[in-house]
Amino acid sequence: MNRMIISKLGAIDIGSNAVRLLIYQVIESNGEVHFDKIAIHRAPVRLGKDVFKKGKISKSTAEKLNKTMKAFDLLMDVHGVEKMRACATEAFRSASNAEEVLEYVNKNRSFNIEIIDGQQEAKFISMSPLFDLMDSSKKYLFVDVGGGSTELTLFKNNECVVSRSFPIGTIRLLDSEFSIHKWDDLVGWIATYITPESEDLNVIGSGGNINKIMKLCEKKHPRELLKTDIESIYHLLSTLSVEERMFNMSLKEDRADVIIPAAKIFLTVLEVAQCGHLFVPKIGVADGIIRSLYYE
């Protein structure tokens, strides 16, 4: 078999809770392109903790992000990454000092961070390995839950029908002042585009929290996760303190608090869409960034 390494590509997803670096090796084999994930690194920077309470990124958090980018820059150099892209999402979109922080963090980097909107996030989702799992005869509702926002994208015939970004995220929901009207927008959108007759609808979940819930349920990707499974984990975790979740459930500190609101978001979507399960293929925005780098 003729195998030829085409390139090594990197993607950085700067979310409201964590910052992730994915490195792929792209290989051609007999005319086909293979995307092999060779490294993944995660840093709990938690930009949203500042932004969603105070409206801007603090100096200490900006410095933490700067150190993370410096480390990721070095890691990509070690791996021999030839091309990369760094994208910031909801926390940066909402920060009043976003441009100031970008100027500071981008300085002396081999790359520049760019802020993308919800539509661009949806585009990356549509370029991810998602379609490898799709049956073109069915409808798919892709639900990507982050710290600052939730992206809902409806696919039919392997094409995006409609997409919307909602300012409902796990870190936002930890804030007691979160507006109930934002829930109304999400529920109304689902009710508009998803009808009870949509028997061929499949829900696909994305994000670190649903992957962790999948693991807690002792299920492997990309098998289906029942709504009742999520409800069981939700009720179990709700009886525990953050410290108990860390100790008893082996959850990281920056996962132990946000996993509850994440489960609530997924349960709400499934309830309104009248779907009893979802699939968790363990893919995200960064995977789409990698493919966009290669194909564009």
Backbone bond lengths (Angstrom), bond angles and torsions (degrees), N, CA, C in turn:
res aa  C-N    CA-C-N  psi(-1)  N-CA   C-N-CA  omega(-1)  CA-C   N-CA-C  phi
1 M - - - 1.459 - - 1.524 109.37 -
2 N 1.295 115.08 131.69 1.458 120.53 179.10 1.525 110.46 -84.32
3 R 1.336 116.60 111.69 1.466 120.86 179.69 1.519 108.60 -117.09
4 M 1.317 115.81 128.59 1.442 119.55 -178.86 1.525 110.06 -135.30
5 I 1.332 116.57 122.24 1.450 120.32 177.55 1.523 109.37 -72.40
6 I 1.304 115.96 121.48 1.459 120.68 -179.90 1.521 110.48 -84.21
7 S 1.322 115.66 -50.65 1.462 118.84 -177.58 1.518 110.93 -168.86
8 K 1.321 114.34 168.08 1.458 121.46 171.16 1.523 107.34 -115.57
9 L 1.332 115.05 126.50 1.448 121.31 -174.94 1.525 110.72 -119.33
10 G 1.335 116.03 147.31 1.455 120.67 179.91 1.518 111.87 -125.13
11 A 1.320 116.31 147.03 1.458 121.86 177.30 1.515 109.41 -137.66
12 I 1.323 116.08 132.47 1.457 121.35 176.60 1.521 108.60 -116.92
13 D 1.323 115.09 122.88 1.463 122.38 179.05 1.529 107.21 -107.14
14 I 1.338 116.37 108.67 1.464 120.96 -178.02 1.513 108.35 -96.13
15 G 1.319 115.89 93.47 1.453 121.68 -177.31 1.517 112.61 -92.15
16 S 1.313 115.33 179.85 1.459 120.80 -178.48 1.519 112.33 -77.36
17 N 1.325 116.93 -21.83 1.459 120.53 178.76 1.527 111.37 -104.12
18 A 1.324 116.50 -53.73 1.458 120.82 -176.64 1.522 110.88 -130.52
19 V 1.332 114.46 163.27 1.459 122.11 175.39 1.525 107.46 -116.81
20 R 1.335 116.97 128.39 1.461 120.87 -174.81 1.521 111.56 -122.11
21 L 1.314 114.45 142.07 1.462 121.82 172.96 1.514 108.42 -116.94
22 L 1.332 116.57 124.60 1.460 122.53 174.25 1.516 108.57 -115.18
23 I 1.317 116.15 135.54 1.463 121.27 176.54 1.526 108.23 -123.38
24 Y 1.314 115.60 126.86 1.457 122.18 -179.01 1.523 110.12 -117.37
25 Q 1.309 114.63 148.82 1.451 121.98 168.85 1.528 106.68 -108.13
26 V 1.322 116.46 122.28 1.464 120.78 -178.15 1.519 108.75 -98.98
27 I 1.319 115.96 124.59 1.456 121.78 -174.98 1.526 110.33 -125.91
28 E 1.329 116.31 138.83 1.461 121.30 172.59 1.517 108.80 -102.30
29 S 1.321 115.22 135.03 1.458 120.46 178.64 1.520 108.77 -141.46
30 N 1.330 115.63 114.55 1.465 121.17 178.87 1.524 112.35 53.30
31 G 1.311 115.96 42.65 1.455 120.36 176.96 1.515 114.84 84.39
32 E 1.327 117.67 -3.12 1.464 121.04 179.31 1.530 109.98 -106.10
33 V 1.334 115.14 151.78 1.459 120.59 179.52 1.518 109.72 -103.56
34 H 1.319 115.99 130.35 1.462 121.67 179.52 1.525 109.51 -117.63
35 F 1.341 115.59 131.28 1.458 121.89 177.70 1.525 108.30 -106.09
36 D 1.319 116.50 110.12 1.461 121.56 -178.23 1.520 110.47 -110.45
37 K 1.325 116.04 117.12 1.457 120.82 178.74 1.528 108.98 -74.92
38 I 1.327 116.75 122.46 1.464 119.29 -176.70 1.529 113.21 -112.96
39 A 1.330 118.25 -13.40 1.461 119.59 178.52 1.521 110.17 -160.46
40 I 1.317 115.74 145.09 1.462 121.65 174.07 1.523 107.96 -143.64
41 H 1.315 115.87 132.45 1.462 121.61 179.75 1.525 108.59 -131.33
42 R 1.323 115.94 143.91 1.470 120.94 -175.95 1.522 109.64 -135.30
43 A 1.334 115.78 136.47 1.458 121.35 178.04 1.533 109.03 -128.28
44 P 1.337 118.75 127.55 1.474 122.32 -177.36 1.524 112.50 -81.63
45 V 1.319 116.93 67.41 1.473 121.10 -176.38 1.528 111.81 -71.30
46 R 1.316 117.44 -35.99 1.469 125.01 177.63 1.527 113.28 54.49
47 L 1.313 115.62 62.03 1.463 122.37 177.28 1.529 112.34 -61.32
48 G 1.311 116.41 -35.97 1.454 120.72 -175.74 1.513 114.70 -64.64
49 K 1.312 117.22 -24.74 1.466 120.20 -179.52 1.514 110.78 -60.55
50 D 1.325 117.03 -37.84 1.474 122.05 176.08 1.521 110.84 -76.56
51 V 1.320 114.57 -53.24 1.459 120.77 -168.77 1.518 112.94 -63.10
52 F 1.327 117.81 -45.13 1.454 120.16 -172.97 1.524 113.38 -78.07
53 K 1.338 116.88 -7.80 1.468 120.51 175.29 1.521 112.45 -107.81
54 K 1.354 116.02 -40.30 1.458 120.05 -174.29 1.520 113.62 -112.84
55 G 1.331 116.86 -8.07 1.450 119.91 176.52 1.512 115.22 85.39
56 K 1.314 118.05 -2.09 1.459 120.09 179.43 1.528 110.69 -151.60
57 I 1.328 115.40 166.19 1.460 122.50 179.60 1.526 108.34 -87.58
58 S 1.329 116.98 127.39 1.457 120.95 -178.36 1.526 110.83 -73.92
59 K 1.305 116.13 163.53 1.465 121.25 179.65 1.520 111.05 -62.22
60 S 1.326 116.85 -40.59 1.468 120.18 -178.53 1.527 111.58 -66.26
61 T 1.336 117.05 -38.92 1.459 120.60 178.81 1.523 110.82 -71.73
62 A 1.333 115.98 -36.85 1.467 120.01 176.98 1.522 110.19 -62.66
63 E 1.317 116.49 -38.12 1.465 120.50 178.72 1.531 110.87 -68.92
64 K 1.332 116.07 -37.36 1.465 119.62 177.06 1.530 110.43 -64.18
65 L 1.325 115.92 -40.57 1.464 120.08 177.36 1.523 110.24 -65.31
66 N 1.326 116.71 -40.70 1.465 121.31 179.59 1.528 111.17 -60.90
67 K 1.323 116.94 -42.82 1.464 121.13 178.75 1.527 110.78 -66.47
68 T 1.333 116.05 -37.43 1.463 120.60 178.37 1.527 110.72 -64.09
69 M 1.332 116.53 -44.24 1.462 120.60 179.65 1.531 111.13 -65.29
70 K 1.332 116.22 -36.67 1.463 120.07 177.61 1.529 110.33 -63.61
71 A 1.339 115.58 -43.42 1.469 120.58 179.06 1.525 110.70 -64.82
72 F 1.336 116.96 -43.90 1.461 120.84 -179.93 1.528 111.01 -64.95
73 D 1.322 116.56 -36.61 1.462 121.18 177.55 1.530 110.08 -60.24
74 L 1.318 115.98 -44.65 1.467 120.98 179.62 1.528 111.20 -66.74
75 L 1.333 116.48 -40.48 1.464 120.40 179.92 1.526 111.15 -63.32
76 M 1.326 116.95 -41.16 1.457 119.77 178.35 1.523 111.43 -65.82
77 D 1.329 115.74 -34.44 1.465 120.09 177.14 1.524 110.33 -64.90
78 V 1.330 116.07 -42.86 1.467 121.11 179.19 1.526 110.85 -63.05
79 H 1.325 117.18 -40.19 1.462 121.97 -179.04 1.526 112.53 -77.70
80 G 1.317 117.11 -12.15 1.453 119.60 -179.12 1.512 113.81 76.73
81 V 1.332 116.85 34.22 1.462 120.97 179.03 1.522 109.71 -65.47
82 E 1.324 115.42 129.38 1.458 121.20 -176.62 1.522 113.25 -95.03
83 K 1.316 116.20 -28.19 1.455 120.18 -178.13 1.519 108.44 -149.28
84 M 1.341 116.08 139.47 1.456 118.53 -178.23 1.525 110.73 -149.80
85 R 1.321 114.90 170.23 1.460 121.43 177.30 1.517 108.66 -149.51
86 A 1.328 116.45 134.79 1.464 122.09 179.33 1.520 108.87 -116.97
87 C 1.328 116.78 123.06 1.463 121.14 -175.71 1.528 110.84 -124.66
88 A 1.335 115.65 132.39 1.463 122.51 177.49 1.525 108.92 -106.38
89 T 1.327 116.23 143.67 1.464 119.87 -173.90 1.534 112.63 -114.17
90 E 1.317 117.28 -130.17 1.463 122.08 -164.87 1.525 115.03 -58.73
91 A 1.327 118.98 -40.94 1.467 119.95 -178.27 1.519 111.17 -60.46
92 F 1.328 116.72 -43.75 1.460 120.22 178.65 1.529 110.95 -70.38
93 R 1.319 116.87 -35.39 1.461 119.43 178.48 1.533 111.04 -62.60
94 S 1.324 116.90 -29.47 1.461 121.20 -175.66 1.523 113.86 -97.21
95 A 1.322 118.14 -10.50 1.468 121.43 -175.54 1.531 111.56 -80.58
96 S 1.316 116.54 130.31 1.469 120.97 179.79 1.522 111.92 -69.00
97 N 1.326 117.21 -24.75 1.472 121.10 -178.56 1.527 112.10 -108.18
98 A 1.332 116.67 27.92 1.469 121.60 -176.31 1.524 112.04 -56.97
99 E 1.318 117.27 -47.98 1.466 120.38 -176.64 1.527 111.36 -64.75
100 E 1.319 116.15 -37.98 1.471 120.39 178.47 1.525 111.00 -63.31
101 V 1.319 115.94 -43.97 1.473 120.49 179.75 1.526 110.44 -67.24
102 L 1.324 117.04 -40.13 1.461 120.38 178.50 1.522 111.14 -61.38
103 E 1.312 116.68 -42.75 1.466 120.64 179.61 1.526 110.58 -60.83
104 Y 1.327 116.29 -39.79 1.467 121.23 179.85 1.527 111.63 -69.62
105 V 1.332 117.01 -46.88 1.470 121.44 -175.38 1.522 111.70 -72.99
106 N 1.327 117.04 -35.81 1.469 120.36 -178.36 1.524 113.11 -72.39
107 K 1.312 116.13 -18.55 1.460 120.22 -178.13 1.531 110.44 -63.02
108 N 1.327 115.90 131.57 1.466 122.66 178.54 1.529 113.82 66.77
109 R 1.337 117.18 16.12 1.463 120.87 174.86 1.524 109.62 -95.50
110 S 1.324 115.77 157.39 1.466 120.22 175.97 1.524 110.42 -84.81
111 F 1.336 116.56 1.46 1.460 121.68 -179.50 1.528 108.65 -147.87
112 N 1.316 115.65 164.88 1.455 121.48 176.74 1.524 110.51 -116.94
113 I 1.322 116.18 135.54 1.461 121.33 175.10 1.524 108.31 -76.69
114 E 1.325 116.39 137.01 1.456 120.89 175.98 1.522 109.41 -121.06
115 I 1.314 115.90 144.99 1.457 121.20 177.48 1.526 108.62 -91.71
116 I 1.314 116.95 126.68 1.465 120.93 -179.90 1.527 109.71 -112.22
117 D 1.332 116.06 153.09 1.457 120.15 178.80 1.524 110.69 -92.66
118 G 1.328 115.72 178.95 1.459 120.38 -177.44 1.511 112.87 -62.57
119 Q 1.335 117.28 -34.19 1.465 120.23 179.24 1.522 111.35 -66.61
120 Q 1.333 116.44 -37.02 1.457 119.90 178.34 1.525 110.27 -68.51
121 E 1.335 116.35 -37.07 1.462 120.12 175.54 1.520 109.85 -59.66
122 A 1.329 115.90 -44.45 1.463 120.21 179.52 1.524 110.96 -62.46
123 K 1.341 116.38 -36.55 1.459 120.46 178.75 1.531 110.36 -63.41
124 F 1.339 116.29 -43.67 1.464 119.53 179.04 1.529 110.70 -64.06
125 I 1.331 115.63 -38.25 1.456 119.75 177.49 1.528 110.17 -59.75
126 S 1.344 115.67 -42.30 1.463 119.84 -178.19 1.521 112.06 -69.07
127 M 1.343 117.54 -17.76 1.464 121.02 179.53 1.530 111.88 -97.95
128 S 1.325 116.81 -0.34 1.458 120.65 -178.77 1.531 110.12 -76.39
129 P 1.335 118.52 176.77 1.472 121.40 178.50 1.527 113.37 -66.74
130 L 1.331 116.62 9.87 1.452 122.14 -178.67 1.524 112.39 -52.22
131 F 1.333 117.08 -45.01 1.451 120.68 -174.70 1.529 112.75 -67.63
132 D 1.318 116.89 -18.27 1.457 119.47 177.83 1.526 110.74 -65.15
133 L 1.336 116.42 -20.78 1.462 121.36 -175.64 1.522 112.99 -104.44
134 M 1.322 116.94 -3.51 1.460 121.00 -171.42 1.525 114.04 -89.76
135 D 1.312 114.45 144.02 1.457 122.91 168.43 1.531 105.57 -100.25
136 S 1.325 117.39 114.28 1.461 121.81 -172.41 1.528 113.37 -60.57
137 S 1.320 117.52 -15.64 1.462 119.86 -178.96 1.532 112.31 -82.89
138 K 1.339 116.89 -6.17 1.463 120.78 -176.80 1.527 111.54 -113.43
139 K 1.327 114.69 164.51 1.462 122.09 175.44 1.529 109.03 -97.18
140 Y 1.330 115.64 145.53 1.455 120.68 179.87 1.528 110.43 -131.72
141 L 1.317 115.27 130.97 1.460 120.41 173.34 1.522 107.13 -106.80
142 F 1.323 115.72 112.36 1.465 121.47 -179.12 1.520 108.28 -91.57
143 V 1.329 117.10 125.22 1.464 123.36 -177.38 1.517 108.85 -119.19
144 D 1.334 116.02 109.49 1.468 120.96 179.42 1.526 108.19 -110.08
145 V 1.328 116.48 111.40 1.462 121.87 -176.42 1.526 109.94 -103.43
146 G 1.319 115.53 119.38 1.461 121.16 177.93 1.514 111.49 -115.75
147 G 1.311 115.82 -171.18 1.454 119.89 -179.55 1.517 112.78 -73.86
148 G 1.352 116.19 -31.20 1.451 119.47 -176.09 1.508 115.17 -111.22
149 S 1.321 117.56 -21.57 1.462 119.79 -176.50 1.524 110.99 -151.90
150 T 1.322 113.70 164.32 1.465 122.15 174.73 1.521 107.56 -124.17
151 E 1.326 116.76 125.70 1.460 122.28 178.60 1.526 109.30 -102.30
152 L 1.308 116.14 126.41 1.457 121.77 175.66 1.522 108.50 -114.01
153 T 1.315 116.03 126.74 1.461 121.02 -179.12 1.519 109.20 -133.42
154 L 1.331 116.69 125.98 1.455 121.67 179.51 1.519 109.49 -100.92
155 F 1.332 116.33 124.87 1.459 122.49 179.32 1.530 110.04 -112.07
156 K 1.330 115.99 141.95 1.462 122.06 172.52 1.518 107.50 -144.70
157 N 1.325 116.22 135.27 1.467 121.40 -176.13 1.529 110.84 55.34
158 N 1.336 114.91 37.53 1.471 122.31 178.60 1.529 113.39 61.71
159 E 1.326 116.30 23.84 1.453 120.86 177.07 1.522 109.90 -128.83
160 C 1.328 115.67 146.31 1.456 121.16 178.81 1.526 109.94 -70.28
161 V 1.335 116.59 121.84 1.458 122.07 178.21 1.526 110.40 -88.30
162 V 1.321 115.59 -48.01 1.465 121.35 -179.60 1.528 108.51 -158.81
163 S 1.319 115.58 150.60 1.453 120.18 -178.62 1.522 109.50 -144.96
164 R 1.324 116.98 147.66 1.467 120.73 179.93 1.526 109.39 -151.39
165 S 1.321 115.33 139.40 1.458 121.78 175.87 1.529 108.31 -105.14
166 F 1.327 116.33 129.14 1.463 121.58 -179.62 1.537 109.76 -114.44
167 P 1.342 117.42 137.28 1.468 120.31 179.44 1.524 111.73 -76.44
168 I 1.320 114.99 53.16 1.465 122.10 178.06 1.519 107.02 -122.79
169 G 1.310 116.60 108.30 1.458 120.91 -178.42 1.517 110.63 -135.94
170 T 1.308 115.47 170.23 1.463 119.54 -174.49 1.532 112.83 -64.67
171 I 1.315 117.02 -40.48 1.467 119.46 179.82 1.525 110.08 -71.79
172 R 1.327 117.10 -38.09 1.469 120.16 177.30 1.531 110.66 -60.11
173 L 1.330 117.21 -39.85 1.458 120.77 -177.17 1.526 112.66 -70.55
174 L 1.323 117.19 -17.57 1.466 119.86 175.50 1.522 111.07 -72.43
175 D 1.336 116.50 -17.65 1.455 122.47 179.53 1.530 109.21 -81.48
176 S 1.324 116.84 122.36 1.464 121.67 -177.19 1.529 112.47 -64.90
177 E 1.341 117.62 -16.20 1.455 121.45 -178.64 1.530 112.41 -92.79
178 F 1.318 117.54 10.65 1.462 121.19 -179.66 1.520 110.49 -60.52
179 S 1.321 116.96 133.40 1.462 121.95 -174.89 1.533 112.10 -79.24
180 I 1.330 114.76 130.85 1.463 120.50 178.61 1.521 111.09 -67.91
181 H 1.337 117.41 -23.28 1.468 120.77 -178.63 1.529 111.73 -64.70
182 K 1.327 117.29 -26.42 1.460 120.37 178.31 1.533 110.29 -67.02
183 W 1.326 116.25 -33.90 1.459 120.31 174.66 1.522 110.08 -64.46
184 D 1.330 116.12 -40.18 1.465 120.36 -179.54 1.524 110.94 -59.64
185 D 1.340 116.82 -38.38 1.467 120.62 179.20 1.530 110.90 -63.36
186 L 1.336 115.71 -45.01 1.462 120.08 -179.00 1.522 111.05 -64.82
187 V 1.330 115.88 -47.22 1.468 120.91 -179.74 1.525 110.43 -61.70
188 G 1.335 117.04 -42.36 1.454 121.10 179.81 1.519 112.51 -64.06
189 W 1.333 116.47 -38.47 1.473 120.75 179.21 1.522 110.20 -63.73
190 I 1.331 116.55 -46.32 1.473 120.04 179.78 1.521 110.43 -62.18
191 A 1.324 116.57 -44.39 1.464 120.60 -179.02 1.527 111.51 -63.07
192 T 1.329 116.89 -29.31 1.466 121.20 -179.93 1.521 112.33 -73.48
193 Y 1.327 116.05 -42.42 1.468 119.76 -172.46 1.536 114.42 -101.97
194 I 1.322 117.08 -14.33 1.461 120.39 178.96 1.514 108.73 -116.87
195 T 1.316 117.34 114.37 1.459 121.42 -178.90 1.527 110.49 -98.00
196 P 1.335 117.37 155.18 1.479 120.83 178.97 1.522 112.68 -58.58
197 E 1.345 115.96 -22.27 1.470 119.26 -178.55 1.530 111.98 -80.52
198 S 1.344 117.27 -2.27 1.471 120.67 -175.99 1.527 110.83 -76.37
199 E 1.328 115.78 67.90 1.455 120.29 -177.34 1.521 112.31 -69.18
200 D 1.333 116.11 -20.57 1.456 119.35 -178.94 1.524 111.93 -91.40
201 L 1.337 118.08 10.65 1.461 121.99 -178.17 1.517 111.48 -76.68
202 N 1.321 115.18 135.06 1.456 121.59 171.87 1.525 108.18 -123.34
203 V 1.308 116.51 137.28 1.463 121.79 178.61 1.525 108.31 -102.78
204 I 1.326 115.62 132.61 1.464 121.48 178.67 1.525 108.42 -117.50
205 G 1.319 116.75 126.29 1.449 121.25 -177.40 1.518 112.31 -103.83
206 S 1.336 115.56 142.98 1.460 121.05 -179.58 1.522 109.63 -138.22
207 G 1.333 115.24 151.54 1.458 120.89 178.76 1.520 110.77 125.73
208 G 1.307 115.23 155.17 1.462 119.86 -177.23 1.512 114.00 -60.61
209 N 1.331 117.44 -32.62 1.464 119.94 -176.85 1.520 113.01 -71.45
210 I 1.328 117.57 -42.47 1.461 118.88 179.96 1.527 110.07 -69.68
211 N 1.338 116.90 -30.13 1.464 119.45 174.29 1.532 110.40 -64.85
212 K 1.334 116.10 -39.73 1.463 120.19 179.26 1.524 110.63 -69.30
213 I 1.341 117.41 -39.89 1.467 120.31 177.06 1.519 109.92 -61.60
214 M 1.322 116.12 -39.70 1.467 121.49 176.83 1.525 110.20 -57.83
215 K 1.329 115.72 -43.80 1.462 120.82 -179.14 1.524 111.05 -67.60
216 L 1.332 116.31 -40.58 1.460 120.43 179.01 1.524 111.46 -63.61
217 C 1.331 115.66 -29.85 1.472 120.75 177.26 1.524 111.70 -82.55
218 E 1.347 115.40 -0.01 1.467 122.47 178.85 1.526 111.44 59.36
219 K 1.329 114.83 42.38 1.458 120.25 176.06 1.513 109.05 -117.56
220 K 1.317 115.69 152.15 1.455 121.44 -176.98 1.527 110.46 -105.51
221 H 1.332 115.59 148.99 1.460 121.99 178.11 1.530 109.28 -71.12
222 P 1.332 119.60 147.22 1.465 126.99 -3.30 1.521 112.29 -101.39
223 R 1.325 118.45 42.28 1.459 120.95 -177.76 1.520 111.13 -66.66
224 E 1.337 115.01 162.11 1.456 118.79 -178.14 1.522 110.90 -75.74
225 L 1.318 113.86 148.63 1.457 122.32 177.65 1.522 106.81 -116.25
226 L 1.326 116.64 118.89 1.458 120.94 -177.11 1.523 110.93 -72.71
227 K 1.321 115.60 150.06 1.465 121.21 175.65 1.523 109.71 -58.88
228 T 1.322 116.60 -37.24 1.467 120.21 179.24 1.531 111.46 -66.51
229 D 1.345 116.75 -30.45 1.464 120.43 176.25 1.527 110.35 -64.15
230 I 1.334 115.39 -46.02 1.465 120.20 -179.56 1.526 109.98 -64.47
231 E 1.332 116.50 -40.75 1.464 120.87 179.19 1.522 111.09 -61.16
232 S 1.323 116.87 -40.79 1.466 120.95 179.96 1.527 111.45 -63.27
233 I 1.339 115.69 -45.91 1.465 120.13 178.65 1.523 110.37 -65.30
234 Y 1.336 116.41 -40.73 1.471 121.33 179.49 1.527 110.79 -58.98
235 H 1.312 116.88 -48.81 1.469 120.63 -178.75 1.527 111.45 -67.72
236 L 1.328 117.22 -37.43 1.461 120.45 178.95 1.523 110.91 -64.36
237 L 1.322 116.70 -49.40 1.460 120.72 -178.40 1.519 111.91 -66.43
238 S 1.322 116.47 -30.39 1.463 120.81 -178.80 1.530 112.01 -66.52
239 T 1.320 116.20 -21.80 1.473 119.77 179.84 1.529 111.80 -85.34
240 L 1.327 116.52 -7.27 1.465 121.28 -176.38 1.526 111.29 -109.19
241 S 1.314 116.04 150.08 1.458 120.58 172.88 1.527 108.52 -76.87
242 V 1.316 116.30 168.39 1.469 120.06 178.68 1.527 110.25 -58.01
243 E 1.334 115.51 -42.44 1.467 119.94 -179.54 1.525 110.99 -64.46
244 E 1.334 116.60 -39.77 1.468 120.19 179.05 1.529 111.35 -67.53
245 R 1.328 116.84 -35.49 1.466 119.66 176.89 1.524 110.36 -64.39
246 M 1.318 115.87 -39.09 1.463 120.29 178.43 1.523 110.58 -64.77
247 F 1.323 116.67 -44.48 1.468 120.95 -174.97 1.528 112.11 -78.47
248 N 1.338 116.67 -47.67 1.464 120.58 -174.37 1.526 113.98 -81.24
249 M 1.330 116.29 -30.93 1.464 120.17 -174.91 1.528 112.74 -110.71
250 S 1.327 116.66 3.89 1.474 122.92 178.49 1.528 111.82 57.21
251 L 1.332 116.30 42.19 1.452 121.10 178.58 1.522 110.30 -95.27
252 K 1.331 116.39 142.69 1.454 120.42 175.71 1.527 109.12 -69.57
253 E 1.313 115.31 157.91 1.460 119.90 -176.09 1.526 112.19 -58.33
254 D 1.335 116.71 -42.02 1.466 119.37 -177.90 1.520 112.77 -82.17
255 R 1.327 117.29 3.92 1.460 122.24 174.84 1.525 110.58 -108.33
256 A 1.309 116.17 -29.60 1.458 121.26 -171.87 1.522 113.82 -64.60
257 D 1.324 117.80 -29.21 1.468 119.00 -179.72 1.527 111.75 -91.36
258 V 1.334 118.68 -37.63 1.470 120.78 -173.73 1.521 113.90 -82.55
259 I 1.320 118.68 -12.39 1.459 120.36 -177.22 1.530 111.84 -67.87
260 I 1.330 116.90 -28.60 1.466 120.63 178.03 1.531 111.57 -67.31
261 P 1.341 118.87 -54.72 1.480 117.97 177.00 1.516 113.22 -61.96
262 A 1.331 117.99 -30.68 1.468 120.13 177.39 1.522 110.42 -63.29
263 A 1.329 116.40 -45.56 1.462 120.39 178.48 1.528 110.51 -61.02
264 K 1.335 116.20 -37.46 1.466 120.49 179.39 1.521 110.93 -63.29
265 I 1.329 117.34 -41.04 1.465 120.73 179.65 1.525 110.60 -63.78
266 F 1.325 116.64 -47.77 1.467 119.99 -179.40 1.534 111.14 -63.55
267 L 1.322 116.88 -40.89 1.466 120.21 179.34 1.529 111.00 -64.44
268 T 1.329 116.92 -38.45 1.461 120.78 178.61 1.523 110.95 -63.80
269 V 1.338 116.40 -44.48 1.460 120.48 179.14 1.523 111.02 -61.61
270 L 1.324 117.07 -46.22 1.462 120.74 -179.56 1.523 111.60 -64.02
271 E 1.325 116.21 -38.19 1.460 120.62 -179.72 1.524 111.03 -64.93
272 V 1.332 116.95 -49.07 1.464 120.75 -177.74 1.530 111.07 -68.62
273 A 1.331 116.35 -37.44 1.466 120.78 179.67 1.526 112.22 -77.87
274 Q 1.329 115.92 -5.91 1.462 122.43 -179.69 1.523 111.54 54.80
275 C 1.327 114.33 47.95 1.465 121.45 179.20 1.531 108.33 -121.53
276 G 1.306 116.37 134.49 1.456 120.14 -174.12 1.506 115.46 -92.13
277 H 1.338 117.81 3.23 1.455 119.39 -178.41 1.524 109.94 -160.45
278 L 1.310 115.99 167.78 1.466 121.45 171.97 1.526 108.86 -144.06
279 F 1.323 114.81 162.82 1.457 121.35 177.47 1.523 109.02 -106.05
280 V 1.314 115.78 144.49 1.466 120.75 -178.57 1.530 108.56 -125.34
281 P 1.323 117.95 91.29 1.471 121.33 -176.88 1.522 114.82 -83.58
282 K 1.334 117.46 0.49 1.465 122.55 178.62 1.525 112.23 60.30
283 I 1.319 115.12 55.14 1.455 121.91 176.10 1.517 108.24 -131.34
284 G 1.321 116.85 162.94 1.443 119.89 -178.77 1.514 112.69 -158.59
285 V 1.332 114.82 -167.91 1.458 121.47 -177.45 1.526 111.34 -58.72
286 A 1.327 117.29 -42.54 1.463 120.76 -176.28 1.528 111.92 -61.28
287 D 1.328 117.13 -34.87 1.465 120.12 177.87 1.527 110.41 -64.07
288 G 1.339 115.98 -37.91 1.456 120.05 177.56 1.514 111.97 -69.19
289 I 1.337 116.48 -35.30 1.463 120.25 177.73 1.527 110.08 -60.93
290 I 1.324 116.18 -42.09 1.467 121.09 179.54 1.521 110.31 -58.96
291 R 1.322 116.58 -48.04 1.465 120.05 -178.14 1.526 111.65 -67.05
292 S 1.335 116.24 -34.88 1.457 118.76 178.51 1.525 110.09 -66.28
293 L 1.330 117.45 -37.25 1.465 121.19 177.74 1.529 111.01 -61.55
294 Y 1.323 115.42 -40.63 1.463 119.22 -177.40 1.528 111.26 -73.05
295 Y 1.333 116.97 -49.57 1.465 120.11 -173.03 1.521 112.98 -77.46
296 E 1.335 117.53 -26.93 1.456 119.06 -179.88 1.521 111.94 -85.45
